[in-house]
Amino acid sequence: MQDPLKGAATNRRQFLSLAGLGALSVAGGGLLAGCSDKPATGPGTTSQSDLSKILPKYIPNTAVKPDVPGVIGANGAVSDAVFLAYPSNPVKTVSAIPGKGGSYTTMTPLWGSIPPSEGNSYYDAVNKALGVTLKMQPSDGNNYGNALPALFAADKLPDWIQIPSWNTATLNFGQAVSKFADLTPYLAGDKIKDYPNLANIPSGAWQSGVWNGKLYGLPVYPGGGGIVGTYFYRRDIFEKLNINADSIKTPDDLAALGAQLTSASAGQWAFDDLFGDDASYVAQLFHFPLNWGIDSGGKLFHKYETQEIIEALNWFSKIVKAGHVHPDAIAGNNQSSKQRFWSGKVCVNADGTGAWNGEDAKSGTAANPNYRRSAFKLMSSKGTPTFEVTPGARMFGYLNGKLKEDQIKELLSVANYIAAPYGSAEWLTVNYGAEGDTYTMTNSNPTLTEKGAKLTATSFQFLVTPPTPTTVSHGFTDVAKDYGAWQADLVKYAVKPAFYAMNVTEPSQYSSIGKAVTDMIQDVKFGRKSIADYQEAVKTWKAQGGDALKAFYEDIRSKYGTGQ
């Protein structure tokens, strides 16, 4: 996975959308099926019976009250809580300074400008509150995965490091994880009560941090699940044309808007690219899996093999042929897709849910004062709509296994402070530093000062993070309300995909066999190649490793289940 989080900030939904993830929460109770109850023997695997003993108990923090509570949906999915302003009297969730003066090295990725480590008053303010010295050393996120293997090989790991799940394959992590501290004795089950803010993280968010029957990882940007992306429309344009977005329930309904929304002479097209990389967005419309699925007869299949993906290719290629897709999208110019949407050159696009925030509204209204983004309710080509939820956390912080017990306890107390919930006094310190220096309160919300904008970065939050709500940015209250209402409806349709939240590392020989099919999808959806060409590419994929990869997953399924 390359550059997944470029430009990521502390907003979890925006951050995760850049990673190809969504931003729902998933309650822990229904997530224990990540593995079967058969004994686990391979590196990384854990049986369900063991998992139920390992995962920390979920104890929600009720000290902070949101303006709009989260809504529980299907399969444990929960929409984000919504805060319209930061609480005027932030509560304290930690009674005393957690640290005892220890000094520790850290390493975290950062997709953006790396602030200075020395003379950084933001770092100093947070460390003072923590009672330790965490030597913050953010590393270029674009090359982060390349730097990790050498650290493991030389056994020069820092005291606290963050590792994204997409980097574990190159590390043989089922074995390499033994270099880290086993947190099970400190956090499993009721033991997490010693760390109330960590207990506020849903149990399911910890699941992918369990390896070989032991808990190693501290969740970063947890929630438990999400949607890969969704379909947005320019609400202001729809209202001007008296188009009722709620009447759009199927892909054909969406396609039918093409002629009404397209005027090439006026520089306006109905659609941007609606497919997504490797058909990731369109899968929700046509009911094929993001990767693997189980049919009604119990047979394992890959999305490339489905009739539904062919239906999706036919659907979109017809839209392209009709001239309803912006030419720059067809040319593959994805870098300017947001600008096309802001300016009204396209009226409908597909994007991650993190695109829907105050920053977007600020950019959009700068291009057009009437700008307003909204999302369609989940659509379906047949029957009830569904979407596949993704695991509760895809990044984890790990403590070095060389640390002594008292050091581990000190850092867990520090982690408990860093994981303080939104709305607390501690959250302000961790995310903004000292009031009057790196931030001020403006219109009831924290705002970075000019100095703070230069010194702060997503750093402490990449070690461990509390569940993050939807909040108001740049004064766009309606954006937070609109997103909260849309997400509350969305969670009703959540389903777990095959091999949900299971730590599965595919053999390296299969890592690139799908590229030819992905490239073919690009050509077919834009009308440059035919369905027959696609089917031939799938045959080649199967012969060059696709069938063998299916057998690999069948073996996992027979031993450990599918996590559903």
N, C-alpha and C positions, 0 to 999 in steps of 0.2 A: 504494500500500500504506500503510494508516494504522495508527499505533501498533503496529508489528509486534513490538517488543521491550520493551514496557513492563515495568519491573521486572527487566530482565535483569541477571544477575550474571556472575561470571567462570566459572561452570560452562558449558562450551561446549554440552553437550546441552540443558540447561535454557534457555540463551540461544537456541539455534537453534530449539527447539520453539516459542518465542514468535514466531519469525519465520516459522513455517509450514515449517520445514526439519527434517531429521532430523540425526543425528550419527554417521553412518558415515564411515569413511575410504575413499578410493578410490586405489589405486596408480596411478602416473602412466603406466605403459606402455600401458594400453589407452585412454587418453583423448585421443589425438592426432587422433581423427577428428571433432573439434568442428567442423571445416570440411572441405570437399573439397580435392582436390589441383588444382583448377582455379584460375587466377589470380583473386585477389580485387580488386575494383575499388570497392566501395561503402564508405562510412565505417564503420569498426568491424570490417570483415571481414578475415579472415586465412586464407590457404590452409593446407592440412594440411602441405604440404612446407615452408612457411615456419615453421609452428608448431613442427615438430620441431626446428628450428634455434634457436628463440627460447626455448623453455621451459627453465628451469634443471634440471640433472640432480638426480635424487633420490638422496641419500646418507643413509640412515637413521643416526641417532645411537644407538649401542649402549652408551653410557656408563652409562645408567640402565636397570635391569632391572625390568620390571613383575612383579607377582605372577601375573597371567594375561595372556599375550601376546595380541595381536590375531589373529584368524583370517581368512585370505584366502577370499573367497567368489567368486561369479560376477561377470563383467564388471568385475573389479578391485576390487570392494567388499571392505572389510576392517573387521572389528569393532574397537571401541576396546580398547586395552590396559586392564587393571584394576589399580589400586593399592589395597591394603587399608590401607596406612599410608604416610606420607611417609618416604622413606629416612632412616635414622638418621644417616647421614653423607653429606649432599648433596654431589655432585661439582661441581667448578668446570668450566664449559665454555668460559669466556673467561679467557685468561691475564693480561690487563692491562686497565686502564680504557680503554674504547673511544674515548671522545671526547677532543677536544683543546681544550676550553674554549669551544666555540661556543655561541651563544644563538639559539634558534629558536622561532618561533610555531607553535602547533598548533591544530587544531579537530577535535573528535570529537563524535558524538552521545552522549547519555546519557538513558536512560529511567529516571528516578529523581531523588532529591535531589542537587543539584549541590553538592559540598563547596567550602569557601573555597579560593581560589588562593593568597592571601597567608598566610604563617604556617602553611602546611600541612606538617607534618613528614614525612608520607608522600611527598609530591611531592619534598621536599628530599632525603630519603634515596635515592630512586630516581635523581634527577638527580646526586647525589654519586657514586653507583655508575657512572652512565653517563659522567660526565666532561663533561657539557654542561648547559645550562639549557634544558629543554623547557618553554616557558610553556604549561601545560595549561589549556585553555579549553573545557571541555565545554559543549555547547549542548543545549538541550531537544530530545530526540529526537522528540517529538511534532510539532514545527514545523521540524525540521531540513531537510527537503526544500524548505520554503518559503523558507528563508534562503539556500540555495545559489545560485539564479539571479542574485541581486543581486551576490553576491561575484564571480561569473564576469563579469557585465556590467561591473562597475566595475574589474575586474582587480585585486582586493584579496584574493587568495587567500593563506592563511598558508603557511608553509614546508612544513608536513606536515599533510595533511588526510585524513580518512577519508570515503569516499563509498559508501553502500550501492547495490547494483545496482538496487534499485527506484526510486532517485532519478535514474538516468542518463537516462531517457527525456525528462524535462522539461529536461534540460541539453543536448540534442543532442550527446551525449557522444562520438560518433564524430569530431566536429570539435573539441569543447571539450577533449578529452583532450590536445590539442597544447600546452596551457598547462602541462603537467606534464613532469617529467624522464623521458627515455627511459632505462630501466634495463637495456636489452638489453646494452650494452657492458660492464656490470659483473656481470651475473648469468646471462646465457644459457649453457646447456650446462655445461661444466666450469668456467666462470669463477666459478660460485657457490661453488667450493671455498674461496675466500677468506673465505667467511662460512658456516662449518659448521652453525650453528644454523638459518640460512635454508635450507641444503641439506637439512635434516631435514624440511622441508615437502614432501609429495608433489608431483611435477611437475604432476599434474592439478589441484591446488588453485590453481596459478598461471594456469590457462588463461583464465578469464574476466577476468584482468587484462591480457590481450593485446588491443591495439586497433591496427588499421591496420598490422599486421606488426611491432609494437614492444611490448615489455614495459614497462608503466607501473605496475602495481599490486602492492603487497605484501599477501599474503593475511591477512585477519582472520578468526579462528575457522575455520581450514582443516580440511579432512578429505577433500573430494573428492566427497561424495555423502551422501544421507540419505533417509529415508522421511518422508513428510508427517506421518504419525501412525499410531497403532495402536489396538487394542481391549484395554482393561484390564478386569479383574474383581477382585472382592473375594475373595482367596484364602481368607481365614478363613471367609467365609460358604460358599464352595463346599465346603471341607473339612468343615464342620459338616453340610452336606446330602449329603455323599458324591458330589459331582459331579466327575467327572474332566475337567478343562479340556482335556487333550490329546485327548479324544474329539470335541471340537468342531472339525470340519474344514471345514464349509460354512456359508453364511449360514442355510440352513434348520436346521442343527443349533443354531445360535445362537438363532434365533427360537423353537425348541422349548423353550428354557429359560424362556420368558416366564411361563407359568402357574405353574411351580414357584417362581419367584423373586419373584412379585408377590403382595402382600397389602395392598390399598389400606386396609383397616381398621386394619392395623398400621403404616401409613405407609411401606410398602416397595414399590418398583417394580423390575422387572427391569432396565430400560434408561433411559439418558439419550438425548440426540440422538446417533444413530450415523452420521449422514450427513456432517457436516462442511460448512464453507462451500463452496458451489458443488460439492457432491458429492466433496470432496477425500478424505475418509476411505473412503467406500464404494467408490470406484473400484478399490481393491486387491481387494475381494471379488468384483466382477463383471467384472473384466478390461476396463475401458474406460480410456482415457488420462486423465491429468490435464488435458491440453489437446488436442494434436494426435496423431494416430496414422497408421500406414501399414497398410492391410489386406493380406491374403495375395496380392491381385492387384496390389499396388503403388499403390493409390489412397489419396490423402491424405483424411483425414476428421477432423472435430471430435467431441469427446465428446458434444456436444448431439445429434448426429445418430445416435447408436448405439441399437440395440435393448437393449443391456446397461444403459444408464442408465434405460430404461423398466422393465426387470426390477427394478432396484434400487428405483425409486420404488414399484412395486407391492409389493415385499417389505416395505419399511419402513412404508408406509401401512397394510398389514394388521396389522403389529405395533402400530401406534398404535390402530387400530380395536379391537383385542383388549383394549385397556386396559393394556398392559404397559409404557408409556412414562410417565415422571413428568410430571404436569400442568405443572409449571414449565418443563420442557424444551419442551413443546408451545407454551407461551406465549412462548417465545423468551427466557426468563430464563437466559442463558448465564453471567452473572456469578457465579452461585452454584453452578455445576455441580460444582466441586471440593468444596464443602461438602456437597453431596448425596451425593457418593461417600464422603467421609470419614465421614459420619454413618450410612452404610448405607441411606439413603433410596433410592439406586439401587445395583445390584450390578454393572452393566456400563456402561462409558462409552467414548467415543473421545476421544483426546487426543494431543498431541505427546509424543514419548518423553522430553522434558525434565520431564514431570510425575512421572517415576519416579526419585526421589532421596531423600536423607535428610531434606530439608526437608519433602517430602510425608509421609514416614513419621512425622516429628515431629508434624505437624498431624493426621494420621490417628489415631495412637495417643493423642493428647490427647482425641479424640472417642470412641475405643473402644480400650482397651488391646490388644485382639486384632487390630487392623487390620493387614492385609498386602495390598499391591497386587501383582498379577502381570499379565502380558500373555498373551493367547492366541498360540499359534503362528500364523503366517500362514495365513489361510483362503482358500478359493477356491470359486466357484460351479461351476467345471468344471475338471477336470484339475489340473495342477501350479500351485501359487500363484506369483505374481510381484508385484514392486513396482517402481515407477519410482524410480531414484536421481536425486537432484538434484545440481547442480554442486558442485565442491569448495570454493568460497568464494563468498559472496554480498556480501561487504563487502571493500573494499580501501583501503589507505593509499597516498597519492600524494605525491610530492615536487615542490615548485614548480620549474618549468622555468627560473626565473631564478637558481636556485642555481648557484654555481660548482662545478667538478669536485671540488675538495678538500672542499667542503661536502657534496656528494652522497656522497662516500666516507666522510666522517665520520658522516653520518646512516645510511648502510648498516651501518657498524660498530656504531652504536647499535642499529639494528634487529636485528642479529645477537645482541646482548645481550638485548633484549626478547623475542626468539624462543627463548630458552633453554628446553629441555624441562622438563616436570614432573619433579620429583625432583632438580633441580639447585639449587645455591646461588643462582644468578641468578634462577631462577623465583620463589623465596621473596621476594627483594628486590622484583622487579617487581610482584608481586601483593599483597604484605603490608607492604613497607617495612622498617623496622628492628626486629629482635627486641627485646622488652622495652619498646618504645615503642608501636607500632601493632599488634603481634601477639605472642603467646607460643605455644610448642609445648605442646599438651594432648593426652594420649593418642596421642602420635606424629604428631599432625597440627597444622598451623598454625591458630590461632584468633585472630580480631581482638580486641583490647582494646576497652574502652568508647571510648577515644579513637580507636582505629583505625576503629571502626564509623562514626564521624562524619566522618573525614577521607579514607578510602579510597573509591574508586569505580572502575568499569571505565573506564579512561582511557588509560593507556599501552597496554593490551591492544587498544584500538580502533585503534592505529596499525599493529600487526602482531602476530600471535599464533602460538605453536607448536601443533602437534597436541595436543589435550587428551584425556587418558584418563578413564575412569570411576573415581571415587574415593569413599571413605567420607565421609559427612557425618553429623554428630550421632551418631556411633557405630553407625549402622545398617549393619554389615558385610554382612548378608544381602542388603540392597538392591543393593549393588554387585555381589555374586556373582550374584544372580538376573538382573539386567540384562545382565551380561556373558554369561551362558549363553544367554539368550534372543536376544541380538544375534548371537552366534556361529552360531546356527541360521538367523536371518533372512537373513544375507548370502548364503546359498546361492541365493537366489531373486531377486537383483538383475537388472534389465534397464535398458537405456538408452532413454529416451523419444526421440521424434522431436525434432530440433533440440537435441540434448543439448549443453549448455555453450556454445552459440553466442550471441554478442552480437547479438541481434536486437532492434531497436527498432521496434515497430509504429507505423504512422501514427496520429497523434493522433485522426483522425476515427473510429477504431474503439475508442477507449478506454472508451466507456460503452455500447456496443451490447449487451453481455452482461448488463447489470443486470436487464432485464426477465425474462430467462430464469432468472437466479439467484433473483429474487424468486418466480417461478413454481415453481421447485423447492421452495422453502420451503413454499409453499401445498399443493403436491401431496403431498409426503412426509408432511405432517400431516393429510391428508385433506380439506383445505379446497377444493381444486380437483381436476379430473380429469386423466387422462392425455391426453384429447383437448385440454384446455386447454393442457397442456404442448406438445403437438405443434403447436398453433397458434402458440404463442409462439416455437417454433423456426423456423417458416416466416417469421414476422415478422423474427426475427434474421437469417436468411439474406438476406431482401430488403433489410434496412436496412444491410447491410455484411458479414454473415457470409460470403457467397459471395465478395465482393470481398477479404475478409481471407484466405480460402483461396487465392485467386489470388495474393495477395501472398506467401504462404508457398510456393506452388508455384514461384514465380519464384526464391525463395531456394533452394529444393531443387534446382532445375535448375542453378543456378550454383555452389552451395557444398555440396550434399549435406544430410544430416539429422543428422550427428554420431553416428550409430549404428554 
